[in-house]
Amino acid sequence: MIIEIHAPHSEVNESILKPIKEKVLSFSHQIRDIVKAEIILRDDTTATPQESKICEIRLTLYGDSLFVHRRSHSFNESACMAVHELEKAVQEQARLNHGLPDQITSTVKV
C-alpha cells in the first residue's frame, strides 16, 4: 500500500502524522484490496478559526474508494475525527466484502 501525505502551505508535526499512518496501515489488515491512502492536511483561510484545519483521507481500493473530510480547530482533532469515521467505513466495506452475495446464479444444470 502506498501512503501519500500532503500538507500544502502548512507545517504539520510528525506526532500528528505517525498515529494517522499507523491507523491507515491497520486498515490493510481488514481490507486487503487497499491500493493507496492519500492524506491531505490543509488550512481553510475562508472559514472561522474554530474550523480552519481540514483533514481529508481517501482510501483507494480495487474498483472503489472511501473518502472522509473533517474540519476542526486543530489538525490533531480533525485527523482523529477523520480516522474514526474512516474506520467505520472500512468496517462496513469489510462486512460487505465478506458477506454473501445478493443473488446466486449458476450455469450448472441440475
C-alpha positions as CSV (number, residue, x, y, z in Angstrom):
1,M,0.0,0.0,0.0
2,I,1.2,3.5,-0.9
3,I,0.6,6.3,1.7
4,E,0.8,9.8,0.4
5,I,0.7,12.8,2.8
6,H,0.1,16.3,1.5
7,A,0.3,19.4,3.8
8,P,0.3,22.4,1.4
9,H,1.1,25.7,2.9
10,S,1.5,24.4,6.5
11,E,3.9,22.6,8.7
12,V,2.4,19.5,10.4
13,N,4.1,17.9,13.3
14,E,5.3,14.3,13.0
15,S,3.5,13.5,16.2
16,I,0.2,14.0,14.4
17,L,1.2,12.1,11.3
18,K,2.6,8.9,13.0
19,P,-0.8,7.8,14.5
20,I,-2.6,8.5,11.3
21,K,-0.1,6.4,9.3
22,E,-0.3,3.5,11.8
23,K,-4.1,3.5,11.8
24,V,-4.3,3.6,8.0
25,L,-1.8,0.7,7.8
26,S,-4.1,-1.2,10.2
27,F,-6.9,-0.9,7.7
28,S,-5.0,-3.0,5.3
29,H,-5.4,-5.9,7.7
30,Q,-9.2,-5.6,7.5
31,I,-9.4,-5.0,3.7
32,R,-6.6,-6.4,1.6
33,D,-7.8,-4.5,-1.5
34,I,-6.4,-1.2,-0.4
35,V,-4.0,0.2,-3.0
36,K,-3.3,3.7,-1.9
37,A,-4.0,6.1,1.0
38,E,-3.9,9.8,0.4
39,I,-3.9,12.1,3.4
40,I,-4.4,15.9,2.9
41,L,-4.0,18.3,5.8
42,R,-4.7,21.9,4.9
43,D,-5.8,25.3,6.2
44,D,-9.0,26.9,5.1
45,T,-8.4,30.7,5.3
46,T,-12.1,31.5,4.5
47,A,-13.5,29.5,7.4
48,T,-13.8,30.6,11.0
49,P,-10.8,29.9,13.3
50,Q,-12.7,27.2,15.1
51,E,-13.0,25.2,11.9
52,S,-10.0,26.2,9.8
53,K,-8.0,23.0,9.9
54,I,-9.1,20.3,7.4
55,C,-8.1,16.6,7.2
56,E,-9.1,14.6,4.1
57,I,-8.4,10.9,3.8
58,R,-9.0,8.9,0.6
59,L,-8.5,5.1,0.5
60,T,-8.3,3.7,-3.0
61,L,-9.5,0.2,-3.3
62,Y,-9.6,-2.1,-6.3
63,G,-12.7,-0.8,-8.0
64,D,-13.8,1.6,-5.2
65,S,-12.7,4.4,-2.9
66,L,-13.5,5.6,0.5
67,F,-13.3,9.3,1.4
68,V,-13.7,11.3,4.6
69,H,-13.5,15.1,5.1
70,R,-13.4,16.6,8.6
71,R,-12.6,20.1,9.8
72,S,-11.8,21.4,13.3
73,H,-9.7,24.0,15.1
74,S,-6.6,21.8,15.1
75,F,-5.1,19.2,12.7
76,N,-4.9,16.7,15.5
77,E,-8.6,16.8,16.3
78,S,-9.7,16.9,12.6
79,A,-7.4,13.9,11.9
80,C,-8.7,11.9,14.8
81,M,-12.3,12.5,13.7
82,A,-11.4,11.6,10.1
83,V,-9.7,8.4,11.1
84,H,-12.6,7.4,13.4
85,E,-15.1,8.0,10.6
86,L,-12.9,6.1,8.1
87,E,-12.6,3.2,10.5
88,K,-16.4,2.9,10.4
89,A,-16.4,2.9,6.6
90,V,-13.7,0.3,6.4
91,Q,-15.5,-2.0,8.8
92,E,-18.7,-1.6,6.7
93,Q,-16.7,-2.3,3.5
94,A,-15.1,-5.4,5.1
95,R,-18.5,-6.6,6.2
96,L,-19.8,-6.2,2.6
97,N,-16.8,-8.0,1.1
98,H,-17.1,-11.0,3.4
99,G,-20.9,-11.3,3.2
100,L,-22.9,-13.5,1.0
101,P,-23.8,-12.1,-2.5
102,D,-27.3,-10.7,-3.0
103,Q,-28.1,-13.2,-5.7
104,I,-26.6,-16.6,-6.5
105,T,-26.6,-17.7,-10.1
106,S,-25.4,-20.9,-11.5
107,T,-24.7,-22.2,-15.0
108,V,-24.7,-25.8,-13.9
109,K,-27.7,-27.9,-14.9
110,V,-29.1,-30.0,-12.1
